[in-house]
Amino acid sequence: MAGQFVIKRSTSNQFYFNLKAGNGEVILTSEQYVSKSGAENGINSVKSNAPYDANYERKKATNDQFYFVLKASNGQTIGKSELYKTSAGMENGIQSVKNNAPTAPTVDLT
């Protein structure tokens, strides 16, 4: 199974999306958007920005776990990863976003 974007509604009635890898694991979660079209624009931004390594900001959480932030060319955050125990795990997550995002279909669960 290939990766996919999944649009959902939050408990506060806003929209967000997850990028899931082929195994169903969430590899990127968006910010929340007021409208579904905002979430769809966010997905298009992930698709166009995901291939470029310079758009990934690698970070370490206060609990010493690793995560990454995908940013658009204007510097705005598009999405964040889950937490990883190792930096190698984080790098695998980044590679998975690079591989899955550009061609992933969108599933709308709203």
Secondary structure, 3 states (H helix, E strand, C coil): CCCEEEEEECCCCCEEEEEECCCCCEEEEECCECCHHHHHHHHHHHHHHCCCHHHEEEEECCCCCEEEEEECCCCCEEEECCCECCHHHHHHHHHHHHHHHHHCCEEECC
